[in-house]
Amino acid sequence: MDGYSKLVRDRIPEIIRSSGAEPVTYIASRGEYRRRLRDKLGEEVGEFLAADETQAPEELADVLEVVRALATELGIGPVQLEKIRAAKARERGGFAERIIWAGNR
């Protein structure tokens, strides 16, 4: 192994085995898992930003998967996360109107 390691989806070791290779894996501690999830979020956001229109939906789904895992780690289920999102949208709005702020006068 080249010393590189990263958090992967749960079925990746199984998929690697089915290709004839033997993955080297371990289970992260809770602290490492949280750190690795944050790293994974950055990775997935980068992939989304680099994606073309065809790839973007799949990359965005990857971002959502990591966001949900992070929420779970924080003790927030999908319903509660949606409530928090909706409350912020009621208070501050969403992004549907495409408003760009350029400072104050």
Phi, psi and omega in degrees: 000150187270010180085354179274134176216150178204160175291133179232163177298154188303327184268358183300316177302319178298318180294320178297315178300320181294342177270358177101357179262164178244110182288146173259116185224165169207164179266125182288149170292168180300316179297315178295321180301314179298317179296316180294325176297318178297317176300316181297322178299315177300317179299311184292322176297317177301318179294322177296315182297329180274349186284150173275178184302329181286318183277338188304316181300319179292320178293322178295323175297324176296318177300314180298321178300316180290319178300316179296320178294320177297317179299316178300318178297331178273002179081021182245119177280173182300324180293315179294320178299317178296322177297318178297315179300314182295321179296317178295322179294320177295319184286316189241352182092175177254218180232012186295332184274359174059035182284131175249126178267132182240024178105188181240161177260000000 
